[in-house]
Amino acid sequence: MKNSISSADGSFFPIRRYGKGELASLYMPDILCSSALRQFNEWLATAPGLTDRLRATGLQPGARQYTPQQVSLIVEALGEP
């Protein structure tokens, strides 16, 4: 598995374990963490097939963190934060 994903501008997003609020805040840094998490969850739910792929990795509804594999799937679906 890759440890980072390279973007078009040459920067690298590290693929590692992230807290749910932490990752949501990276995608929406200008809003409160709770609001970012709520919006982020909506994005995940509407990305085609993403919810099923995340569940296949063992993601549980009450989980507080995403594994590196789950982060990789999210970045593939939504792009880099």
N, CA, C and O atoms as a MOPAC input file, in Angstrom:
PM7 MOZYME 1SCF
protein

 N      0.84400 1    -1.17100 1     0.00000 1
 C      0.00000 1     0.00000 1     0.00000 1
 C      0.89200 1     1.23900 1     0.00000 1
 O      1.95600 1     1.24800 1     0.62000 1
 N      0.45800 1     2.26400 1    -0.68700 1
 C      1.20100 1     3.51400 1    -0.73600 1
 C      1.13000 1     4.22400 1     0.60800 1
 O      0.14100 1     4.10900 1     1.33200 1
 N      2.19100 1     4.96100 1     0.93500 1
 C      2.19600 1     5.75200 1     2.16100 1
 C      1.77300 1     7.17600 1     1.91400 1
 O      1.52100 1     7.92400 1     2.85900 1
 N      1.68900 1     7.57000 1     0.63600 1
 C      1.21700 1     8.90200 1     0.28500 1
 C      0.69900 1     8.86500 1    -1.14000 1
 O      0.99100 1     7.95100 1    -1.91100 1
 N     -0.07300 1     9.88000 1    -1.46300 1
 C     -0.61300 1    10.01100 1    -2.81100 1
 C     -0.10500 1    11.32700 1    -3.36200 1
 O     -0.22800 1    12.36400 1    -2.71000 1
 N      0.46300 1    11.29500 1    -4.55400 1
 C      0.99300 1    12.50000 1    -5.18400 1
 C     -0.11900 1    13.20500 1    -5.93900 1
 O     -0.91000 1    12.57500 1    -6.64000 1
 N     -0.16600 1    14.52400 1    -5.78700 1
 C     -1.16400 1    15.30800 1    -6.51500 1
 C     -0.52400 1    15.93300 1    -7.74400 1
 O      0.68300 1    15.82300 1    -7.95400 1
 N     -1.33700 1    16.58100 1    -8.54200 1
 C     -0.86300 1    17.19200 1    -9.78400 1
 C      0.18400 1    18.27100 1    -9.52900 1
 O      1.07400 1    18.47800 1   -10.35500 1
 N      0.08600 1    18.95900 1    -8.39100 1
 C      1.05300 1    20.03100 1    -8.11100 1
 C      2.32400 1    19.51300 1    -7.44400 1
 O      3.18100 1    20.30900 1    -7.06200 1
 N      2.46300 1    18.20700 1    -7.29700 1
 C      3.67300 1    17.62000 1    -6.74600 1
 C      3.66300 1    17.44500 1    -5.23800 1
 O      4.62100 1    16.90800 1    -4.68300 1
 N      2.59500 1    17.88900 1    -4.54600 1
 C      2.52500 1    17.70900 1    -3.10300 1
 C      2.09900 1    16.27200 1    -2.80200 1
 O      1.59400 1    15.56400 1    -3.67300 1
 N      2.31000 1    15.86400 1    -1.57600 1
 C      1.95900 1    14.50500 1    -1.18700 1
 C      1.01500 1    14.53100 1     0.00700 1
 O      1.25800 1    15.23800 1     0.98500 1
 N     -0.05500 1    13.76000 1    -0.07600 1
 C     -0.97800 1    13.60200 1     1.03300 1
 C     -0.64400 1    12.28200 1     1.70700 1
 O     -0.74400 1    11.22900 1     1.07700 1
 N     -0.24800 1    12.31500 1     2.98200 1
 C      0.12900 1    11.06800 1     3.65900 1
 C     -1.06600 1    10.16100 1     3.92600 1
 O     -2.08200 1    10.59300 1     4.47300 1
 N     -0.93000 1     8.92000 1     3.53900 1
 C     -1.95600 1     7.91900 1     3.79400 1
 C     -1.56800 1     7.23300 1     5.09200 1
 O     -0.58600 1     6.49300 1     5.15200 1
 N     -2.35200 1     7.48800 1     6.12700 1
 C     -2.11400 1     6.94200 1     7.45800 1
 C     -3.45400 1     6.87900 1     8.17400 1
 O     -4.48500 1     7.22900 1     7.59900 1
 N     -3.44600 1     6.44100 1     9.41100 1
 C     -4.66800 1     6.41300 1    10.21700 1
 C     -5.04900 1     7.85700 1    10.57400 1
 O     -4.20500 1     8.63500 1    11.01900 1
 N     -6.33000 1     8.20600 1    10.37500 1
 C     -6.84500 1     9.53500 1    10.71600 1
 C     -8.09300 1     9.38300 1    11.56600 1
 O     -8.88800 1     8.46800 1    11.35400 1
 N     -8.26500 1    10.27600 1    12.52400 1
 C     -9.53500 1    10.38000 1    13.22900 1
 C    -10.56400 1    10.91900 1    12.24200 1
 O    -10.21900 1    11.65200 1    11.31600 1
 N    -11.81600 1    10.55700 1    12.43900 1
 C    -12.85200 1    10.99900 1    11.50000 1
 C    -12.94600 1    12.51800 1    11.43900 1
 O    -13.00500 1    13.08500 1    10.34800 1
 N    -12.96200 1    13.17600 1    12.57200 1
 C    -13.02600 1    14.62800 1    12.60300 1
 C    -11.78500 1    15.27200 1    12.01400 1
 O    -11.86400 1    16.30600 1    11.35000 1
 N    -10.63300 1    14.65000 1    12.26200 1
 C     -9.37100 1    15.15700 1    11.72200 1
 C     -9.39400 1    15.16000 1    10.19200 1
 O     -9.02900 1    16.15400 1     9.56400 1
 N     -9.82300 1    14.04600 1     9.59800 1
 C     -9.86200 1    13.95700 1     8.14200 1
 C    -10.91200 1    14.91200 1     7.57100 1
 O    -10.66400 1    15.57800 1     6.56500 1
 N    -12.06400 1    14.98000 1     8.20000 1
 C    -13.11100 1    15.89700 1     7.73300 1
 C    -12.60900 1    17.33700 1     7.76900 1
 O    -12.88900 1    18.11300 1     6.85500 1
 N    -11.87600 1    17.69700 1     8.80800 1
 C    -11.35000 1    19.06300 1     8.93200 1
 C    -10.28200 1    19.36800 1     7.89000 1
 O    -10.09900 1    20.52700 1     7.51600 1
 N     -9.57900 1    18.35100 1     7.42100 1
 C     -8.61600 1    18.57100 1     6.34600 1
 C     -9.33100 1    18.93000 1     5.05100 1
 O     -8.82600 1    19.73200 1     4.26500 1
 N    -10.49500 1    18.34600 1     4.82400 1
 C    -11.28100 1    18.66200 1     3.63000 1
 C    -11.98900 1    20.00800 1     3.75200 1
 O    -12.21200 1    20.68600 1     2.74900 1
 N    -12.34100 1    20.39700 1     4.97500 1
 C    -13.06800 1    21.65800 1     5.20600 1
 C    -12.46200 1    22.40100 1     6.39100 1
 O    -13.05700 1    22.45000 1     7.46700 1
 N    -11.28400 1    22.97500 1     6.19600 1
 C    -10.57100 1    23.58900 1     7.32100 1
 C    -11.19600 1    24.87100 1     7.86000 1
 O    -10.85600 1    25.29600 1     8.96400 1
 N    -12.08900 1    25.48900 1     7.11800 1
 C    -12.63200 1    26.78700 1     7.52000 1
 C    -13.94000 1    26.71900 1     8.29600 1
 O    -14.55300 1    27.74700 1     8.58100 1
 N    -14.37000 1    25.49900 1     8.63800 1
 C    -15.59700 1    25.37500 1     9.42100 1
 C    -15.33000 1    24.52900 1    10.66600 1
 O    -14.31300 1    23.83900 1    10.74700 1
 N    -16.23700 1    24.58500 1    11.62600 1
 C    -16.08600 1    23.80900 1    12.85300 1
 C    -15.98000 1    22.32100 1    12.53600 1
 O    -16.56100 1    21.82900 1    11.56800 1
 N    -15.22900 1    21.62400 1    13.37200 1
 C    -15.01700 1    20.18900 1    13.16800 1
 C    -16.33700 1    19.42400 1    13.09900 1
 O    -16.50200 1    18.54600 1    12.25300 1
 N    -17.27500 1    19.75300 1    13.98300 1
 C    -18.55800 1    19.03200 1    13.98300 1
 C    -19.32300 1    19.26000 1    12.67800 1
 O    -19.94200 1    18.33400 1    12.15400 1
 N    -19.28400 1    20.47400 1    12.15800 1
 C    -19.94800 1    20.77000 1    10.88800 1
 C    -19.22900 1    20.09800 1     9.72700 1
 O    -19.86000 1    19.58300 1     8.80400 1
 N    -17.90000 1    20.10800 1     9.78600 1
 C    -17.10500 1    19.45100 1     8.74200 1
 C    -17.40800 1    17.95900 1     8.71700 1
 O    -17.56000 1    17.37000 1     7.64700 1
 N    -17.49500 1    17.35400 1     9.88300 1
 C    -17.76700 1    15.92000 1     9.95500 1
 C    -19.15000 1    15.58600 1     9.40700 1
 O    -19.31400 1    14.59400 1     8.69800 1
 N    -20.12800 1    16.39600 1     9.72500 1
 C    -21.48800 1    16.17000 1     9.21600 1
 C    -21.50800 1    16.25200 1     7.67900 1
 O    -22.08900 1    15.39100 1     7.01900 1
 N    -20.87400 1    17.28300 1     7.12000 1
 C    -20.82200 1    17.44200 1     5.66500 1
 C    -20.00800 1    16.32600 1     5.02200 1
 O    -20.38200 1    15.79900 1     3.97400 1
 N    -18.90000 1    15.97100 1     5.65300 1
 C    -18.03000 1    14.91000 1     5.14100 1
 C    -18.78900 1    13.59000 1     5.05900 1
 O    -18.68000 1    12.86900 1     4.06700 1
 N    -19.55100 1    13.27800 1     6.08900 1
 C    -20.34700 1    12.04600 1     6.08100 1
 C    -21.37000 1    12.04400 1     4.95000 1
 O    -21.65500 1    10.99800 1     4.36600 1
 N    -21.91800 1    13.21000 1     4.64300 1
 C    -22.84300 1    13.30700 1     3.50500 1
 C    -22.10600 1    13.03000 1     2.19700 1
 O    -22.62100 1    12.33100 1     1.32400 1
 N    -20.90900 1    13.57800 1     2.06600 1
 C    -20.11300 1    13.33600 1     0.86000 1
 C    -19.82800 1    11.84300 1     0.70700 1
 O    -19.96000 1    11.28800 1    -0.38400 1
 N    -19.43600 1    11.19600 1     1.80500 1
 C    -19.12700 1     9.76400 1     1.75100 1
 C    -20.35700 1     8.96100 1     1.33700 1
 O    -20.25900 1     8.02200 1     0.54700 1
 N    -21.50800 1     9.33700 1     1.87600 1
 C    -22.74400 1     8.60500 1     1.57900 1
 C    -23.18000 1     8.75700 1     0.13200 1
 O    -23.81400 1     7.85900 1    -0.42200 1
 N    -22.84200 1     9.89700 1    -0.49300 1
 C    -23.29000 1    10.13000 1    -1.86900 1
 C    -22.25200 1     9.73200 1    -2.92000 1
 O    -22.56300 1     9.72700 1    -4.11100 1
 N    -21.03800 1     9.40100 1    -2.51100 1
 C    -20.01900 1     8.94600 1    -3.47600 1
 C    -20.38700 1     7.53100 1    -3.92200 1
 O    -20.51800 1     6.63900 1    -3.08300 1
 N    -20.55400 1     7.31400 1    -5.20900 1
 C    -21.01600 1     6.00800 1    -5.70900 1
 C    -20.14400 1     4.84100 1    -5.24000 1
 O    -18.94900 1     4.78200 1    -5.53200 1
 N    -20.76600 1     3.91700 1    -4.51000 1
 C    -20.11300 1     2.68900 1    -4.08900 1
 C    -19.13500 1     2.82600 1    -2.93300 1
 O    -18.61100 1     1.81900 1    -2.45700 1
 N    -18.87500 1     4.03000 1    -2.47400 1
 C    -17.85200 1     4.21500 1    -1.44300 1
 C    -18.25800 1     3.58800 1    -0.11500 1
 O    -17.43200 1     2.95400 1     0.54200 1
 N    -19.48600 1     3.75000 1     0.28400 1
 C    -19.94200 1     3.18700 1     1.56000 1
 C    -19.74500 1     1.68000 1     1.58700 1
 O    -19.28900 1     1.13600 1     2.59200 1
 N    -20.08000 1     1.00500 1     0.50600 1
 C    -19.91100 1    -0.45200 1     0.43400 1
 C    -18.43800 1    -0.84200 1     0.49200 1
 O    -18.07600 1    -1.81200 1     1.15800 1
 N    -17.58800 1    -0.08700 1    -0.20700 1
 C    -16.14700 1    -0.39700 1    -0.18700 1
 C    -15.56100 1    -0.16100 1     1.19900 1
 O    -14.70000 1    -0.92300 1     1.64200 1
 N    -16.01300 1     0.88000 1     1.88700 1
 C    -15.51800 1     1.13700 1     3.24500 1
 C    -15.97300 1     0.03900 1     4.20300 1
 O    -15.19800 1    -0.40900 1     5.04700 1
 N    -17.22300 1    -0.39200 1     4.07500 1
 C    -17.71300 1    -1.49200 1     4.92300 1
 C    -16.93700 1    -2.78100 1     4.66400 1
 O    -16.69400 1    -3.55900 1     5.58600 1
 N    -16.55200 1    -3.00300 1     3.41800 1
 C    -15.79300 1    -4.21100 1     3.06900 1
 C    -14.42300 1    -4.23200 1     3.75000 1
 O    -13.83400 1    -5.29900 1     3.92800 1
 N    -13.91900 1    -3.06300 1     4.12900 1
 C    -12.63600 1    -3.00300 1     4.84200 1
 C    -12.81400 1    -3.17300 1     6.34300 1
 O    -11.83400 1    -3.19100 1     7.08900 1
 N    -14.06200 1    -3.29800 1     6.78900 1
 C    -14.33400 1    -3.49400 1     8.20800 1
 C    -14.78000 1    -2.24400 1     8.94000 1
 O    -14.85400 1    -2.25400 1    10.16800 1
 N    -15.08000 1    -1.16800 1     8.22800 1
 C    -15.52500 1     0.06200 1     8.87900 1
 C    -16.85500 1    -0.17700 1     9.58500 1
 O    -17.81600 1    -0.65200 1     8.98000 1
 N    -16.89600 1     0.15500 1    10.85400 1
 C    -18.10400 1     0.03900 1    11.66200 1
 C    -18.71300 1     1.42800 1    11.86200 1
 O    -17.96900 1     2.40700 1    11.92100 1
 N    -20.04200 1     1.54800 1    11.96800 1
 C    -20.68500 1     2.85600 1    12.12300 1
 C    -20.14900 1     3.67000 1    13.29800 1
 O    -20.06700 1     4.89400 1    13.19100 1
 N    -19.78400 1     3.04900 1    14.40100 1
 C    -19.30900 1     3.77100 1    15.57300 1
 C    -17.81300 1     3.99800 1    15.61500 1
 O    -17.29800 1     4.53100 1    16.59800 1
 N    -17.10500 1     3.60600 1    14.56700 1
 C    -15.64900 1     3.75700 1    14.56200 1
 C    -15.26200 1     5.22800 1    14.65500 1
 O    -15.95400 1     6.09500 1    14.12100 1
 N    -14.15400 1     5.50200 1    15.33600 1
 C    -13.69700 1     6.88300 1    15.49900 1
 C    -12.54700 1     7.23400 1    14.57200 1
 O    -12.16900 1     8.39900 1    14.45100 1
 N    -11.99200 1     6.21900 1    13.91700 1
 C    -10.85000 1     6.45600 1    13.03500 1
 C    -11.01400 1     5.70000 1    11.73000 1
 O    -11.74300 1     4.71200 1    11.64000 1
 N    -10.30700 1     6.20100 1    10.71700 1
 C    -10.20500 1     5.49800 1     9.44000 1
 C     -8.82400 1     4.86700 1     9.35500 1
 O     -7.82700 1     5.48900 1     9.72100 1
 N     -8.76900 1     3.63200 1     8.87300 1
 C     -7.48700 1     2.96100 1     8.66000 1
 C     -6.83000 1     3.53500 1     7.40100 1
 O     -7.49800 1     4.20500 1     6.61300 1
 N     -5.53600 1     3.28400 1     7.20300 1
 C     -4.89800 1     3.74900 1     5.97200 1
 C     -5.60600 1     3.24300 1     4.71000 1
 O     -5.71200 1     3.97600 1     3.72700 1
 N     -6.08600 1     2.00800 1     4.73200 1
 C     -6.80100 1     1.46700 1     3.57400 1
 C     -8.08600 1     2.25100 1     3.31700 1
 O     -8.42000 1     2.53500 1     2.16600 1
 N     -8.80100 1     2.59600 1     4.37000 1
 C    -10.03500 1     3.36000 1     4.22400 1
 C     -9.75100 1     4.78200 1     3.74500 1
 O    -10.48400 1     5.32000 1     2.91500 1
 N     -8.68200 1     5.38800 1     4.27000 1
 C     -8.29400 1     6.73100 1     3.83000 1
 C     -7.96300 1     6.71400 1     2.34600 1
 O     -8.33400 1     7.63300 1     1.61500 1
 N     -7.27700 1     5.69100 1     1.90300 1
 C     -6.93400 1     5.56600 1     0.49100 1
 C     -8.19400 1     5.51900 1    -0.37800 1
 O     -8.25200 1     6.17200 1    -1.42000 1
 N     -9.19000 1     4.75800 1     0.04200 1
 C    -10.45300 1     4.67100 1    -0.70300 1
 C    -11.15900 1     6.02800 1    -0.72800 1
 O    -11.71000 1     6.42300 1    -1.75500 1
 N    -11.14100 1     6.73000 1     0.38600 1
 C    -11.79300 1     8.03900 1     0.46300 1
 C    -11.10200 1     9.04000 1    -0.46900 1
 O    -11.76400 1     9.79100 1    -1.18600 1
 N     -9.79000 1     9.04100 1    -0.45000 1
 C     -9.03700 1     9.96600 1    -1.30800 1
 C     -9.25400 1     9.63200 1    -2.78900 1
 O     -9.33800 1    10.53100 1    -3.62600 1
 N     -9.34100 1     8.35300 1    -3.10200 1
 C     -9.64500 1     7.96000 1    -4.48600 1
 C    -11.00300 1     8.50600 1    -4.92000 1
 O    -11.16200 1     8.95800 1    -6.05400 1
 N    -11.98200 1     8.46200 1    -4.01600 1
 C    -13.34900 1     8.88300 1    -4.35000 1
 C    -13.52400 1    10.40200 1    -4.33800 1
 O    -14.20900 1    10.95700 1    -5.19700 1
 N    -12.90600 1    11.07200 1    -3.36500 1
 C    -13.13700 1    12.50800 1    -3.18500 1
 C    -11.99200 1    13.39000 1    -3.64900 1
 O    -12.14900 1    14.60400 1    -3.77900 1
 N    -10.85300 1    12.78800 1    -3.89700 1
 C     -9.67100 1    13.57000 1    -4.20000 1
 C     -8.95200 1    13.93300 1    -2.91100 1
 O     -9.43000 1    13.64600 1    -1.81400 1
 N     -7.79200 1    14.57100 1    -3.06000 1
 C     -7.01900 1    14.99300 1    -1.88200 1
 C     -7.70000 1    16.14800 1    -1.18400 1
 O     -8.36500 1    16.96600 1    -1.82100 1
 N     -7.53500 1    16.21600 1     0.13200 1
 C     -8.05400 1    17.39300 1     0.84800 1
 C     -7.30000 1    18.64600 1     0.44100 1
 O     -7.59400 1    19.73300 1     0.93800 1

